[in-house]
C-alpha cells in the first residue's frame, strides 16, 4: 500500500522499519521538528527523522497540520493509508479523511483503558497486570476510534516502563504490519470501543516524580518502575552538607511492618520506611552518573540507619506545576 508514516520517538521506529521491510511504499514521513535536547541542548532531529533520512525517505516537519497549506501538502502525497505512531500532533478532520483507507494508529494500551499521552506509565502506576498493543482506526476523538487488532501483553510485578516500552514497540510493529496486510486484502475489520472501562492516561507532570514515602510500599514501587529509566522517580538526601536528588531505577517492596516514620532509612541496605511496609532500593542513579547498584552508591554517598529522606510538601498535584 502507499503509506504516509507519522511518528516521532524511538517507540515508532520498529513500526516504520517493519512497514518498509514488508514492501509497502512509504510516500512521506511526518515527524516533529528538530528541537534542543540533551545536556548540551543541541538541536536534534527525532529518531524517526533520522531513520527516514537513512532510508532515503522524504521527511516533513510541520509545526501544525491545521492550515490549508499543510492539508494540501498532505493530500499531495496521495496516501492510501496513514500510519500514526506517537506522532505528537493532532490530526484535523481534513487530514483524517484524506487517505482512502483511513488512518491507523498504534496505541500502547488495551483500549478503552488508558486513552491518552502516557498509557505505559499509567498502567504500571496503577499496578495493572496486563496491557496491550492496539491498532485502531482513527477518528476525531482522543483514541476513541474502532479497534482493529489487539495483542495482550502481561506486565510483571517488577517490569519497568522502559522494558514495557520496548516490548510493546516490537509487538505493535508486527501488529501494524499485519493490519496493513489485512487492509490491502480488504479483510481488516474494526470494532467500536465499548463505553465501559474508559480511563485516561494524562501526560506526566513534574510534581509526580518526587517519591512520597507516606504512600504504601507497593504504590511507591509502582511509581519507581513507571518512571524508570526516564524521567526517573527521585528522593532528595543530604551528603557533605549538600542536598542532592537521587533517581531510583529499581526497588523491591517489603511487607514487613515499619514502625519508623515514612522516609526513614531502616538498615544499611537502604530500606526505606513507607506508609505501609517498606521499600528496598536496588539500583539508583546520581546526577551525571551512570546507573549503579545500591551498595556502590552507598560507598560514595553514605546514608546511615535512621537518616530521613525528604518528603514532598504534600501528596498529589502541585497546582503551581
VOPAGU-2260 file (C-alpha; in pm, 1 decimal, decimal comma):
REM VOPAGU-2260
SITE   aa  ch    i         X         Y         Z
SITE  UNK   A    0       0,0       0,0       0,0
SITE  UNK   A    1     100,2     362,3     -42,5
SITE  UNK   A    2     158,7     487,2     311,6
SITE  UNK   A    3     225,6     818,1     483,2
SITE  UNK   A    4     401,2     741,1     812,7
SITE  UNK   A    5     361,8     981,1    1105,3
SITE  UNK   A    6     571,3     928,9    1420,0
SITE  UNK   A    7     841,6    1085,5    1631,3
SITE  UNK   A    8    1008,5     891,8    1920,3
SITE  UNK   A    9    1201,2     565,3    1936,0
SITE  UNK   A   10     875,3     381,6    2007,2
SITE  UNK   A   11     776,0     436,6    1642,9
SITE  UNK   A   12    1098,7     303,3    1487,4
SITE  UNK   A   13    1012,3     -69,4    1474,8
SITE  UNK   A   14     683,3       9,0    1300,5
SITE  UNK   A   15     843,7     223,1    1028,3
SITE  UNK   A   16    1114,3     -38,6     980,3
SITE  UNK   A   17     855,0    -317,6     963,6
SITE  UNK   A   18     643,3    -133,9     706,2
SITE  UNK   A   19     945,8     -86,3     481,8
SITE  UNK   A   20    1057,1    -448,0     514,0
SITE  UNK   A   21     703,5    -565,7     430,7
SITE  UNK   A   22     734,1    -392,5      92,9
SITE  UNK   A   23     487,3    -109,2     138,1
SITE  UNK   A   24     558,8     221,1     -35,9
SITE  UNK   A   25     625,2     499,4     216,2
SITE  UNK   A   26     543,1     815,0      22,5
SITE  UNK   A   27     634,2    1053,7     305,7
SITE  UNK   A   28     732,4    1060,1     670,8
SITE  UNK   A   29     591,1    1321,3     908,7
SITE  UNK   A   30     765,3    1385,1    1240,1
SITE  UNK   A   31     812,6    1658,6    1499,3
SITE  UNK   A   32    1056,0    1939,6    1408,3
SITE  UNK   A   33    1416,1    1925,3    1538,3
SITE  UNK   A   34    1437,6    2055,9    1894,2
SITE  UNK   A   35    1704,5    2120,3    2160,7
SITE  UNK   A   36    1779,5    1802,1    2355,8
SITE  UNK   A   37    2036,5    1652,2    2590,9
SITE  UNK   A   38    2261,9    1818,4    2845,2
SITE  UNK   A   39    2411,4    2049,3    2582,8
SITE  UNK   A   40    2065,7    2135,8    2442,6
SITE  UNK   A   41    2190,1    2089,5    2088,1
SITE  UNK   A   42    1916,8    2092,2    1823,7
SITE  UNK   A   43    1845,4    1729,2    1735,6
SITE  UNK   A   44    1628,1    1550,7    1482,6
SITE  UNK   A   45    1377,9    1297,2    1611,5
SITE  UNK   A   46    1460,1     924,2    1599,7
SITE  UNK   A   47    1203,9     877,4    1321,4
SITE  UNK   A   48    1353,5    1168,9    1127,5
SITE  UNK   A   49    1698,4    1011,6    1140,4
SITE  UNK   A   50    1576,2     666,9    1033,0
SITE  UNK   A   51    1374,1     813,7     746,7
SITE  UNK   A   52    1676,0    1002,5     617,9
SITE  UNK   A   53    1890,5     688,9     632,6
SITE  UNK   A   54    1626,0     513,6     422,8
SITE  UNK   A   55    1612,9     799,1     171,8
SITE  UNK   A   56    1251,7     886,5     252,3
SITE  UNK   A   57    1110,4    1241,1     217,8
SITE  UNK   A   58    1063,4    1396,2     563,4
SITE  UNK   A   59     819,1    1670,6     661,6
SITE  UNK   A   60     820,5    1852,4     996,8
SITE  UNK   A   61     523,8    2092,9    1007,6
SITE  UNK   A   62     453,3    2274,9    1331,3
SITE  UNK   A   63      81,1    2224,8    1268,0
SITE  UNK   A   64    -146,3    2037,0    1029,5
SITE  UNK   A   65    -437,1    2276,8    1066,2
SITE  UNK   A   66    -350,6    2516,1     782,2
SITE  UNK   A   67    -481,3    2478,6     427,5
SITE  UNK   A   68    -122,7    2460,1     303,3
SITE  UNK   A   69     -41,0    2170,4     536,6
SITE  UNK   A   70    -361,1    1988,1     441,5
SITE  UNK   A   71    -291,8    2037,0      71,4
SITE  UNK   A   72      65,3    1913,0     105,8
SITE  UNK   A   73     -53,6    1601,5     288,1
SITE  UNK   A   74    -313,5    1529,1      19,4
SITE  UNK   A   75     -43,8    1569,4    -244,6
SITE  UNK   A   76     128,9    1253,0    -121,4
SITE  UNK   A   77    -179,9    1056,1    -240,7
SITE  UNK   A   78    -175,8     815,1      54,2
SITE  UNK   A   79    -396,6     508,8      55,4
SITE  UNK   A   80    -349,7     492,3     432,1
SITE  UNK   A   81    -171,7     689,0     704,8
SITE  UNK   A   82       4,0     505,1     987,7
SITE  UNK   A   83      38,1     707,6    1309,3
SITE  UNK   A   84     263,8     604,5    1598,8
SITE  UNK   A   85     326,9     856,7    1880,0
SITE  UNK   A   86     339,1    1146,0    1632,8
SITE  UNK   A   87     265,4    1427,3    1876,5
SITE  UNK   A   88      30,9    1643,7    1666,4
SITE  UNK   A   89    -348,0    1634,6    1644,3
SITE  UNK   A   90    -468,5    1526,0    1301,7
SITE  UNK   A   91    -752,7    1757,0    1190,7
SITE  UNK   A   92   -1054,2    1611,7    1012,8
SITE  UNK   A   93    -938,2    1706,0     658,8
SITE  UNK   A   94    -618,0    1505,3     716,6
SITE  UNK   A   95    -804,3    1211,7     871,9
SITE  UNK   A   96   -1034,6    1198,1     571,5
SITE  UNK   A   97    -764,6    1221,6     303,1
SITE  UNK   A   98    -640,3     859,1     283,7
SITE  UNK   A   99    -894,7     636,8     110,4
SITE  UNK   A  100    -843,4     358,5     366,9
SITE  UNK   A  101    -825,2     596,2     662,6
SITE  UNK   A  102    -560,9     645,9     932,4
SITE  UNK   A  103    -438,9     361,0    1152,7
SITE  UNK   A  104    -288,9     433,6    1492,9
SITE  UNK   A  105     -74,8     210,0    1713,6
SITE  UNK   A  106    -161,8     268,8    2079,9
SITE  UNK   A  107      19,1     116,2    2378,4
SITE  UNK   A  108    -279,8       5,4    2586,0
SITE  UNK   A  109    -585,7    -219,4    2584,7
SITE  UNK   A  110    -833,6      43,2    2470,2
SITE  UNK   A  111   -1055,0     190,8    2602,6
SITE  UNK   A  112    -833,5     168,0    2912,3
SITE  UNK   A  113    -561,4     433,2    2917,6
SITE  UNK   A  114    -650,5     655,9    2628,2
SITE  UNK   A  115    -412,1     948,8    2605,2
SITE  UNK   A  116     -49,1    1051,3    2630,7
SITE  UNK   A  117     116,1     819,0    2885,8
SITE  UNK   A  118     -50,9     475,1    2870,6
SITE  UNK   A  119     260,1     272,4    2958,2
SITE  UNK   A  120     343,0     473,8    3268,4
SITE  UNK   A  121     -16,7     497,0    3390,1
SITE  UNK   A  122     -73,2     122,8    3354,6
SITE  UNK   A  123     232,4      48,1    3570,0
SITE  UNK   A  124     148,3     316,4    3826,9
SITE  UNK   A  125    -196,9     164,1    3864,0
SITE  UNK   A  126     -47,7    -180,5    3920,9
SITE  UNK   A  127    -213,7    -329,0    3611,0
SITE  UNK   A  128    -117,3    -691,0    3545,1
SITE  UNK   A  129    -183,8    -664,7    3172,2
SITE  UNK   A  130    -179,5    -415,3    2885,9
SITE  UNK   A  131    -182,0    -445,4    2506,6
SITE  UNK   A  132     -60,2    -320,2    2173,2
SITE  UNK   A  133    -365,3    -198,7    1982,7
SITE  UNK   A  134    -417,1     -94,7    1621,1
SITE  UNK   A  135    -718,6     134,7    1587,7
SITE  UNK   A  136    -876,5     330,1    1304,3
SITE  UNK   A  137    -855,4     697,0    1397,9
SITE  UNK   A  138   -1149,4     933,7    1429,1
SITE  UNK   A  139   -1179,1    1289,3    1557,9
SITE  UNK   A  140   -1170,2    1185,9    1925,9
SITE  UNK   A  141    -876,8    1111,8    2156,2
SITE  UNK   A  142    -801,3     740,9    2098,0
SITE  UNK   A  143   -1173,6     675,4    2055,9
SITE  UNK   A  144   -1174,2     505,5    1715,1
SITE  UNK   A  145   -1273,1     144,7    1644,9
SITE  UNK   A  146   -1021,3    -125,6    1736,8
SITE  UNK   A  147    -884,2    -341,3    1454,5
SITE  UNK   A  148    -619,9    -569,7    1610,5
SITE  UNK   A  149    -507,7    -628,2    1970,6
SITE  UNK   A  150    -222,9    -825,7    2125,5
SITE  UNK   A  151    -237,7    -864,6    2503,6
SITE  UNK   A  152      89,3    -829,8    2695,4
SITE  UNK   A  153     138,6    -920,6    3065,3
SITE  UNK   A  154     304,2    -670,3    3299,7
SITE  UNK   A  155     532,4    -833,2    3554,7
SITE  UNK   A  156     538,5    -714,5    3915,4
SITE  UNK   A  157     882,9    -558,8    3860,4
SITE  UNK   A  158     855,9    -459,6    3492,2
SITE  UNK   A  159     978,0    -105,6    3426,6
SITE  UNK   A  160     834,4     142,6    3180,1
SITE  UNK   A  161    1149,2     113,2    2970,9
SITE  UNK   A  162    1113,5    -263,1    2941,3
SITE  UNK   A  163     742,1    -245,9    2861,9
SITE  UNK   A  164     805,2      33,0    2609,0
SITE  UNK   A  165    1049,2    -181,6    2412,0
SITE  UNK   A  166     825,5    -488,9    2422,8
SITE  UNK   A  167     514,3    -300,9    2308,0
SITE  UNK   A  168     710,1    -123,6    2033,2
SITE  UNK   A  169     814,7    -459,0    1884,5
SITE  UNK   A  170     477,6    -630,6    1931,2
SITE  UNK   A  171     296,3    -324,5    1799,7
SITE  UNK   A  172     513,7    -307,5    1488,4
SITE  UNK   A  173     428,2    -666,2    1393,9
SITE  UNK   A  174      60,8    -594,3    1464,6
SITE  UNK   A  175      58,3    -286,5    1238,7
SITE  UNK   A  176     225,8    -477,6     955,0
SITE  UNK   A  177     -40,1    -746,9     994,5
SITE  UNK   A  178    -313,1    -479,9     990,1
SITE  UNK   A  179    -177,8    -331,0     665,8
SITE  UNK   A  180    -169,0    -676,4     510,4
SITE  UNK   A  181    -530,9    -737,0     603,4
SITE  UNK   A  182    -624,9    -389,1     482,6
SITE  UNK   A  183    -458,7    -447,9     144,8
SITE  UNK   A  184    -659,9    -769,3     106,4
SITE  UNK   A  185    -982,6    -596,3     206,2
SITE  UNK   A  186   -1017,4    -808,3     519,7
SITE  UNK   A  187    -941,2    -564,1     803,3
SITE  UNK   A  188   -1236,8    -546,7    1041,1
SITE  UNK   A  189   -1258,2    -289,8    1319,1
SITE  UNK   A  190   -1494,5    -293,2    1617,3
SITE  UNK   A  191   -1622,1      13,3    1808,0
SITE  UNK   A  192   -1478,2      52,9    2155,8
SITE  UNK   A  193   -1711,3     -22,0    2447,8
SITE  UNK   A  194   -1839,8     266,3    2655,6
SITE  UNK   A  195   -1745,0      88,9    2979,2
SITE  UNK   A  196   -1391,7      81,2    3118,3
SITE  UNK   A  197   -1268,3     413,5    2978,8
SITE  UNK   A  198    -968,5     564,1    3160,3
SITE  UNK   A  199    -733,3     844,7    3059,1
SITE  UNK   A  200    -354,7     838,1    3071,0
SITE  UNK   A  201    -273,6    1200,5    3141,5
SITE  UNK   A  202      66,2    1340,2    3049,7
SITE  UNK   A  203     317,8    1302,0    3332,2
SITE  UNK   A  204     370,4    1608,5    3547,6
SITE  UNK   A  205     696,3    1710,3    3712,2
SITE  UNK   A  206     524,0    1701,8    4053,1
SITE  UNK   A  207     476,3    1325,5    4012,1
SITE  UNK   A  208     845,9    1238,5    4004,4
SITE  UNK   A  209     932,5    1304,7    4371,1
SITE  UNK   A  210     857,5     996,1    4577,3
SITE  UNK   A  211     617,8    1022,9    4866,5
SITE  UNK   A  212     713,1     752,9    5117,1
SITE  UNK   A  213     393,7     822,0    5308,1
SITE  UNK   A  214     225,1     602,6    5047,3
SITE  UNK   A  215     220,9     219,3    5074,6
SITE  UNK   A  216     542,2      47,8    4967,3
SITE  UNK   A  217     377,0    -128,4    4671,4
SITE  UNK   A  218     242,9     200,9    4542,0
SITE  UNK   A  219     585,0     368,2    4573,1
SITE  UNK   A  220     744,3      69,8    4397,4
SITE  UNK   A  221     494,6     102,4    4111,4
SITE  UNK   A  222     580,1     469,3    4071,7
SITE  UNK   A  223     952,3     393,3    4061,4
SITE  UNK   A  224     916,8     137,8    3783,4
SITE  UNK   A  225     662,4     351,7    3595,1
SITE  UNK   A  226     919,1     632,0    3575,5
SITE  UNK   A  227    1225,3     412,8    3512,2
SITE  UNK   A  228    1454,5     486,5    3339,6
SITE  UNK   A  229    1315,3     826,4    3242,5
SITE  UNK   A  230    1220,2    1077,2    3370,2
SITE  UNK   A  231    1304,4     889,9    3690,4
SITE  UNK   A  232    1143,6     894,1    4033,8
SITE  UNK   A  233    1366,9    1054,4    4296,2
SITE  UNK   A  234    1426,7    1133,9    4659,9
SITE  UNK   A  235    1640,5    1412,7    4799,9
SITE  UNK   A  236    1909,9    1344,0    5059,1
SITE  UNK   A  237    2199,6    1540,8    5203,8
SITE  UNK   A  238    2563,4    1446,7    5153,0
SITE  UNK   A  239    2858,0    1650,9    5281,3
SITE  UNK   A  240    2623,7    1937,7    5360,0
SITE  UNK   A  241    2467,7    1948,6    5012,9
SITE  UNK   A  242    2124,3    1826,1    4910,2
SITE  UNK   A  243    2113,8    1604,8    4603,3
SITE  UNK   A  244    1841,2    1436,9    4404,8
SITE  UNK   A  245    1888,9    1062,6    4358,1
SITE  UNK   A  246    1689,0     873,5    4095,3
SITE  UNK   A  247    1560,9     528,3    4183,4
SITE  UNK   A  248    1562,9     280,6    3896,5
SITE  UNK   A  249    1480,5     -49,7    4069,2
SITE  UNK   A  250    1324,8    -127,1    4405,7
SITE  UNK   A  251    1158,8    -412,5    4593,4
SITE  UNK   A  252     856,9    -367,7    4823,4
SITE  UNK   A  253     870,6    -546,8    5156,9
SITE  UNK   A  254     569,1    -647,5    5363,1
SITE  UNK   A  255     749,9    -609,2    5694,7
SITE  UNK   A  256     590,8    -363,3    5934,4
SITE  UNK   A  257     795,2     -45,8    5965,2
SITE  UNK   A  258     747,7     137,9    6294,8
SITE  UNK   A  259     967,4     431,9    6192,4
SITE  UNK   A  260     828,5     743,8    6025,9
SITE  UNK   A  261     790,2     730,6    5648,0
SITE  UNK   A  262    1113,9     821,7    5470,8
SITE  UNK   A  263    1333,6     679,9    5748,9
SITE  UNK   A  264    1622,4     454,9    5640,7
SITE  UNK   A  265    1583,8     128,0    5828,5
SITE  UNK   A  266    1908,9     -56,3    5758,7
SITE  UNK   A  267    2244,1     -48,6    5577,8
SITE  UNK   A  268    2087,3    -197,8    5263,6
SITE  UNK   A  269    1889,5     125,5    5205,9
SITE  UNK   A  270    1546,9       1,4    5303,9
SITE  UNK   A  271    1308,4     293,7    5348,2
SITE  UNK   A  272    1002,0     301,7    5572,0
SITE  UNK   A  273     676,4     371,5    5390,2
SITE  UNK   A  274     321,3     447,0    5497,2
SITE  UNK   A  275     261,2      70,8    5485,8
SITE  UNK   A  276     552,0    -170,7    5457,8
SITE  UNK   A  277     898,3     -70,2    5342,4
SITE  UNK   A  278    1088,3     -28,5    5016,9
SITE  UNK   A  279    1434,6    -169,9    4948,1
SITE  UNK   A  280    1633,3      33,0    4695,4
SITE  UNK   A  281    1823,0    -187,0    4447,4
SITE  UNK   A  282    1953,7      48,5    4178,0
SITE  UNK   A  283    1996,6     424,8    4165,0
SITE  UNK   A  284    2144,2     699,8    3951,0
SITE  UNK   A  285    2307,5    1019,3    4070,1
SITE  UNK   A  286    2301,6    1329,4    3853,2
SITE  UNK   A  287    2554,0    1299,6    3571,7
SITE  UNK   A  288    2648,5     943,4    3669,7
SITE  UNK   A  289    2571,3     600,2    3530,8
SITE  UNK   A  290    2316,0     371,9    3699,6
SITE  UNK   A  291    2467,5     182,0    3992,0
SITE  UNK   A  292    2377,9     -82,6    4246,6
SITE  UNK   A  293    2281,1      43,5    4590,4
SITE  UNK   A  294    2595,5     -93,7    4756,8
SITE  UNK   A  295    2814,9     103,6    4515,5
SITE  UNK   A  296    2604,9     415,3    4567,6
SITE  UNK   A  297    2633,3     396,3    4946,5
SITE  UNK   A  298    3013,2     375,0    4930,9
SITE  UNK   A  299    3021,2     722,9    4780,4
SITE  UNK   A  300    2705,0     859,2    4939,0
SITE  UNK   A  301    2670,9     708,1    5286,7
SITE  UNK   A  302    2320,2     717,0    5430,5
SITE  UNK   A  303    2310,9     563,9    5776,8
SITE  UNK   A  304    2032,1     385,0    5953,9
SITE  UNK   A  305    1789,4     638,5    6099,5
SITE  UNK   A  306    1858,7     906,9    5840,3
SITE  UNK   A  307    1547,3    1074,4    5698,0
SITE  UNK   A  308    1478,1    1131,9    5331,4
SITE  UNK   A  309    1286,3    1443,0    5233,5
SITE  UNK   A  310     917,3    1413,2    5151,8
SITE  UNK   A  311     715,0    1632,2    4915,9
SITE  UNK   A  312     532,5    1915,1    5095,2
SITE  UNK   A  313     203,3    1744,3    5016,4
SITE  UNK   A  314      86,2    1440,7    4826,7
SITE  UNK   A  315     -84,0    1478,8    4491,0
SITE  UNK   A  316     -96,4    1751,7    4231,0
SITE  UNK   A  317     103,3    2071,6    4273,2
SITE  UNK   A  318    -114,9    2349,9    4129,8
SITE  UNK   A  319     195,5    2559,9    4057,8
SITE  UNK   A  320     337,4    2294,9    3817,9
